[in-house]
Amino acid sequence: MISATPHMTAAELQEALDRLDIEQIELARLLDVTPQAVHKWLRNGGKAPGYVSLFVRLLLARPELKGVLDVRPRSGRGRPVRPRKVRQAA
């Protein structure tokens, strides 16, 4: 069963984001929180709130949901990849 408790520790949350290939800023976008909030959860001694723990555990259990949520892959520069605009031929 997927649960919101116990709350994920900073190390558990970072490991989950690495496994899911999700940047901190992308998690903030998905949860509609500030990037600073995600940074706070990932600091040493930080803990993710229950709803965050539940959301991340759900993504770990059902990674196909990343496609439904339009999760952007890592860019390697700390920001998710932005979709390119498609130019239409004139």
N, C-alpha and C positions, 0 to 999 in steps of 0.2 A: 504494500500500500504506500502511496506517495503521501508524505506528511510535511506540514510546515514546521514541525518540531522534531528533533531539536533544531534550533536555528543554526545555519551554516556559519562556521568560523571564517575568518578572513582567508586562511589557507585553503579551506574546502571550497569557498566561493571562487578563488583564483584558479584552483585546479579544475573546477567545473567549467569556467569560462575558457580555459585552455583546451579542454576536451571538446567543447562545443565550437571552438574557433570564433569566439565572440569578443569584440573589444569592449572595454569598460564604457566607452561613450555610446556604443550600440545598445548595451544593456540599459543605460540611462534612457535612451530614446524609446526602447520597447516598454519600459515601466513608467514613462512620463515623469521622470525625476531628474534632478540636476546631475551632471557629471560629478560634482563635488560630493553628492550623497553616496554615489557608488564608490568614490575614492575613500570616503569615511568608512564604509563597510569593509574595505580591503586593507585598511591600515592594520598594523600589528595590534592585536587585541580586539579588533573590530568584529562585529557580528552582523550578519544580514538579518533584516526583519523577517518575520514569519512569512509574509506574502512573497518576499523575494526568494526565500528558501524553497517555498512550494513551487514557484514559477520555474526556477532553475532546475529543481529535481524533476519536474514534469518534462522539461526540454531534454534532460539527460535520459529519461525513460522513453520519450517519444521524439527522437531527433527529427522526424519528418515534419513536425510542427514548425520547424524553422522556416520551411518553404511557405507554409500557410501565413506565417507572421511576417514574411518578407525580410528575414534577417539578412543583413548585409555581411559578406565575408570580410575578414581582416585585410587591411591594406599593407600592414607591416610598418605603418607610420603612426600608429596609435589612433587612427580614424578608420571607420568602415569605408569600404569602396563605394563611391557614388555611381549610380547608374549613368551611363553615357546617353546624351541626347542623340537621337537618331535623326540624321539630316534626310530630308525628303528631296528627291530629284525634282528639278524644276521642269 
